Amino acid sequence: MTDDAVVILVGSGGRPYREYLLAGAARRHPVWILDAVDPTWQEPYVRGSTTVPLLDSERLVPDQEALVAAAEEVARTHRVAGVFSYDETLVVATAHIAERLGLPGLTVAGVENCRNKHNTRRVLTAAGLPQPRFAYVTEADEALVTADSFGYPVVLKPRGMGASIGVIRVDGPDEVLSAFDVADSASRGGSLSYEGGVLVEECVTGPEISIDGVNFDGTYTPLFLAHKELGPAPYFEETGHTLSATDPLLEDPELLHVLRTAHRELGIAYGITHTEVKLTSRGPVIIEVNARLGGDLIPYLGKLATGVDPAALAVDAATGVRPEWTPAHRRTVGIRFLYPHANGTVRSVDVPVPADSPGLLEAVPMVEPGTTLLLPPEGYLARYAYVICAGEDPDGVEEALDKAAALTTLVLDS
């Protein structure tokens, strides 16, 4: 066994969304990846790699046994200091690896309480935290009876999906059966562990935020806080986020109490989490807790706003080192994901350069010509480009995002 310790990363993810995290992790500690294909763009950032199926080929669920066995093989030749993942589908398997190898990090029980949204609701309700009324149902008729008893509007969602896939608002009884089909069908595109059935929830209203936070030795500390923009109802696709390094909510006592209580009750003592919260008339209401860093480039926005590298902190938490950070600067940034007005096939995408638009930091096409974009419920995450802007304050960022988006063009064949 070599003395050169490595941190195992389970699944490197797609390059547009995740390269900055792999690069940041590699700057902190030598990384060994477990991935479904041999490394290509990942090569400059990794000490080594093991090619192993991430998903069982027959059941299309994380191949937990194969991943644990691959991690054990790495541990036979290298000292493994920690293991982590930023992929929602792989966090449970990652926790199993940590427990098998005796590594710091999120426990299996804690991760399951986050991954299964029904578990999350039950735990947080029992803890006395503000929560919507909820019920797990397996038939459309049950969904209708439950929605009628809650009163409208309600939200129907799968138990174990991410990115708001299959989440739909229902404003009356005549919409319940079709909404059940949307949520139930979406659940069958994810892990079999959470396949089938739907959560019916009271619809809570108010601005929505997300918080990436650090857990160490049972103490939760917020890191980045983003304000979320949603696409057209009745769906809840996230179309943008604005993040300020000096957001006063980062020190709000009521929000901090809810976040710390939730993490304690869910059994999360170590690791990074991404929590989504509605700011309601009843106070902060947790929508979900994810056992990983946020998606949608939110941690990247945090890095742009503060200079703090989220991947470095994730590696610290995974290796049992207390994460510490000091912002290098404090500014406000935002991202806008651009969607087509209708379904179609991409002919071309053109984006502006920073010199063309005040405040624009980045504008990036997300699809190639020939890509078919399908809006909900036919498809999800039909994004063709994103723009990132900075400004003096959130209003200034929104104005800059509007201008940059207007300069981005999509030609679509219907």
DASUL-V232295 format. One record per residue. RES is the residue in one small letter. SS is DSSP state (~ for helix, > for strand, _ for the rest). PSI is psi in whole degrees, 0 to 359 (* if undefined). NEAR is the number of other C-alpha atoms within 10 Angstrom. Layout:
BEGIN
RES;SS;PSI;NEAR / RES;SS;PSI;NEAR
END
This chain:
BEGIN
m;_;133;10 / t;>;151;11 / d;>;354;9 / d;>;98;12 / a;>;149;19 / v;>;157;25 / v;>;129;26 / i;>;129;29 / l;>;123;24 / v;>;106;25 / g;_;118;22 / s;_;344;20 / g;_;183;16 / g;_;142;10 / r;~;315;12 / p;~;325;11 / y;~;338;14 / r;~;354;17 / e;~;322;16 / y;~;328;18 / l;~;317;23 / l;~;319;23 / a;~;318;17 / g;~;320;18 / a;~;319;24 / a;~;328;21 / r;~;336;14 / r;~;324;17 / h;_;146;19 / p;_;134;17 / v;>;138;26 / w;>;124;24 / i;>;142;29 / l;>;118;25 / d;>;163;19 / a;_;340;15 / v;_;161;14 / d;_;147;14 / p;_;144;18 / t;_;274;7 / w;_;340;10 / q;_;341;17 / e;~;314;11 / p;~;345;11 / y;~;354;20 / v;_;146;21 / r;_;327;16 / g;>;175;16 / s;>;156;19 / t;>;124;20 / t;>;118;14 / v;_;142;18 / p;_;126;18 / l;_;329;22 / l;>;141;18 / d;_;127;13 / s;_;334;10 / e;_;318;6 / r;_;349;10 / l;_;41;13 / v;_;160;17 / p;>;129;22 / d;_;80;17 / q;~;316;19 / e;~;317;13 / a;~;321;16 / l;~;318;25 / v;~;317;20 / a;~;321;14 / a;~;320;17 / a;~;321;25 / e;~;324;16 / e;~;319;12 / v;~;320;21 / a;~;340;18 / r;~;338;11 / t;~;346;13 / h;>;151;17 / r;>;121;15 / v;>;118;25 / a;>;338;24 / g;>;172;24 / v;>;141;28 / f;>;168;29 / s;_;149;27 / y;_;15;26 / d;_;121;22 / e;~;321;18 / t;~;345;20 / l;~;1;23 / v;~;328;26 / v;~;313;24 / a;~;323;23 / t;~;319;29 / a;~;323;26 / h;~;320;21 / i;~;314;28 / a;~;316;25 / e;~;320;16 / r;~;322;13 / l;~;0;17 / g;_;41;12 / l;_;158;19 / p;_;166;23 / g;_;190;28 / l;_;139;30 / t;_;162;24 / v;~;315;19 / a;~;317;15 / g;~;317;21 / v;~;317;24 / e;~;324;21 / n;~;334;24 / c;~;315;27 / r;~;321;24 / n;_;106;19 / k;~;336;23 / h;~;318;21 / n;~;316;15 / t;~;311;23 / r;~;315;24 / r;~;316;15 / v;~;314;18 / l;~;327;21 / t;~;316;16 / a;~;332;11 / a;_;355;14 / g;_;13;11 / l;_;150;19 / p;_;127;15 / q;_;149;20 / p;_;154;19 / r;_;147;14 / f;>;160;21 / a;>;144;19 / y;>;126;19 / v;>;155;18 / t;_;354;13 / e;_;150;15 / a;~;323;18 / d;~;323;13 / e;~;321;17 / a;~;320;25 / l;~;314;20 / v;~;317;13 / t;~;315;19 / a;~;319;25 / d;~;321;15 / s;~;328;10 / f;~;325;18 / g;_;151;13 / y;_;151;16 / p;_;159;16 / v;>;168;24 / v;>;133;27 / l;>;136;28 / k;>;153;26 / p;_;161;31 / r;_;330;28 / g;_;19;25 / m;_;169;24 / g;_;180;18 / a;_;25;15 / s;_;21;16 / i;_;127;25 / g;_;7;29 / v;_;129;29 / i;>;138;24 / r;>;141;22 / v;>;124;25 / d;_;355;16 / g;_;165;14 / p;~;332;16 / d;~;350;10 / e;~;351;12 / v;~;315;25 / l;~;316;16 / s;~;324;12 / a;~;322;24 / f;~;316;31 / d;~;320;17 / v;~;310;22 / a;~;317;26 / d;~;317;25 / s;~;320;18 / a;~;324;24 / s;~;335;26 / r;_;2;17 / g;_;6;16 / g;_;215;21 / s;_;137;19 / l;~;337;14 / s;~;335;13 / y;~;22;19 / e;_;141;18 / g;_;150;21 / g;_;166;22 / v;>;144;33 / l;>;127;23 / v;>;125;29 / e;>;145;24 / e;>;137;23 / c;_;112;18 / v;_;143;19 / t;_;153;12 / g;_;167;14 / p;>;146;13 / e;>;137;19 / i;>;165;22 / s;>;147;23 / i;>;121;25 / d;>;125;24 / g;>;160;24 / v;>;130;26 / n;>;127;24 / f;>;126;21 / d;_;39;12 / g;_;4;15 / t;>;129;13 / y;>;133;24 / t;>;125;18 / p;>;147;20 / l;>;299;21 / f;>;144;28 / l;>;124;28 / a;>;144;25 / h;>;131;19 / k;>;143;20 / e;>;138;18 / l;>;154;14 / g;_;188;13 / p;_;142;10 / a;_;156;10 / p;_;11;14 / y;>;169;19 / f;_;32;19 / e;_;139;22 / e;>;120;18 / t;>;352;19 / g;>;166;24 / h;>;142;24 / t;>;133;26 / l;>;128;29 / s;>;133;26 / a;_;338;23 / t;_;24;16 / d;_;124;17 / p;~;339;9 / l;~;339;15 / l;~;340;17 / e;~;17;12 / d;_;121;10 / p;~;319;10 / e;~;316;11 / l;~;316;18 / l;~;321;17 / h;~;315;13 / v;~;314;19 / l;~;315;24 / r;~;320;19 / t;~;315;16 / a;~;314;23 / h;~;321;22 / r;~;314;16 / e;~;329;16 / l;~;348;22 / g;_;34;19 / i;_;106;28 / a;_;335;21 / y;_;145;25 / g;>;174;29 / i;>;139;34 / t;>;160;27 / h;>;113;23 / t;>;134;25 / e;>;133;23 / v;>;138;23 / k;>;135;20 / l;>;97;16 / t;>;176;14 / s;_;341;10 / r;_;356;12 / g;>;186;16 / p;>;128;24 / v;>;121;24 / i;>;127;25 / i;>;314;18 / e;>;159;20 / v;>;126;25 / n;>;134;23 / a;_;56;28 / r;_;172;24 / l;_;156;25 / g;_;158;25 / g;_;200;16 / d;_;24;17 / l;_;19;19 / i;~;314;26 / p;~;330;26 / y;~;319;23 / l;~;318;26 / g;~;320;27 / k;~;318;21 / l;~;324;24 / a;~;331;23 / t;~;339;24 / g;_;0;18 / v;_;132;21 / d;_;110;21 / p;~;328;28 / a;~;323;24 / a;~;319;22 / l;~;324;24 / a;~;320;30 / v;~;317;29 / d;~;310;25 / a;~;322;26 / a;~;336;27 / t;_;6;23 / g;_;18;17 / v;_;130;13 / r;_;118;14 / p;_;134;18 / e;_;143;11 / w;_;149;13 / t;_;120;8 / p;_;135;12 / a;_;335;11 / h;_;171;12 / r;_;110;15 / r;_;177;19 / t;>;131;24 / v;>;162;32 / g;>;160;30 / i;>;143;29 / r;>;123;24 / f;>;133;23 / l;>;131;21 / y;>;151;19 / p;_;162;17 / h;_;342;9 / a;_;167;13 / n;_;149;18 / g;>;181;18 / t;>;133;17 / v;>;127;20 / r;>;318;14 / s;>;155;17 / v;>;129;18 / d;>;133;15 / v;_;153;20 / p;_;165;18 / v;_;157;15 / p;~;326;16 / a;~;341;9 / d;~;343;12 / s;_;124;18 / p;_;133;16 / g;_;350;21 / l;>;126;25 / l;>;318;18 / e;>;145;16 / a;>;122;22 / v;>;123;18 / p;>;145;18 / m;_;355;16 / v;_;159;16 / e;_;156;13 / p;_;140;12 / g;_;350;13 / t;_;135;16 / t;>;127;17 / l;>;126;22 / l;_;124;19 / l;_;159;17 / p;_;146;19 / p;_;359;16 / e;_;329;9 / g;_;175;14 / y;_;156;17 / l;_;47;18 / a;_;59;22 / r;>;135;18 / y;>;345;23 / a;>;165;22 / y;>;155;22 / v;>;142;26 / i;>;130;27 / c;>;157;28 / a;>;156;28 / g;>;176;20 / e;_;329;12 / d;_;175;15 / p;~;321;19 / d;~;320;12 / g;~;323;17 / v;~;316;24 / e;~;319;21 / e;~;317;16 / a;~;320;23 / l;~;319;28 / d;~;315;15 / k;~;318;18 / a;~;320;27 / a;~;322;22 / a;~;336;12 / l;_;357;15 / t;_;130;20 / t;>;141;15 / l;>;129;17 / v;>;124;14 / l;>;135;20 / d;>;125;13 / s;_;*;10
END
